[in-house]
């Protein structure tokens, strides 16, 4: 019984690690997309992003 519990815990930890890695990849792509979109909209409106602090 402890063997199955240990196996299940290992499997769960691997799945959680994999899910975390995928979430990090998604967040990185989302941040890049938002930055590019912000820059494109600023260029259309001719806004100086360097002078404005964007958080």
MOVEN-V882376 format. One record per residue. N is the residue number from 1. RES is the residue in one small letter. PHI is phi in whole degrees, 0 to 359 (NA if undefined). Layout:
N & RES & PHI
N & RES & PHI
This chain:
1 & x & NA
2 & x & 293
3 & x & 296
4 & x & 295
5 & x & 297
6 & x & 296
7 & x & 298
8 & x & 297
9 & x & 295
10 & x & 297
11 & x & 297
12 & x & 298
13 & x & 296
14 & x & 295
15 & x & 295
16 & x & 295
17 & x & 296
18 & x & 296
19 & x & 297
20 & x & 297
21 & x & 299
22 & x & 295
23 & x & 294
24 & x & 297
25 & x & 299
26 & x & 298
27 & x & 296
28 & x & 296
29 & x & 296
30 & x & 297
31 & x & 297
32 & x & 296
33 & x & 298
34 & x & 297
35 & x & 297
36 & x & 296
37 & x & 298
38 & x & 299
39 & x & 294
40 & x & 295
41 & x & 294
42 & x & 295
43 & x & 295
44 & x & 297
45 & x & 269
46 & x & 57
47 & x & 264
48 & x & 277
49 & x & 293
50 & x & 296
51 & x & 275
52 & x & 259
53 & x & 279
54 & x & 255
55 & x & 259
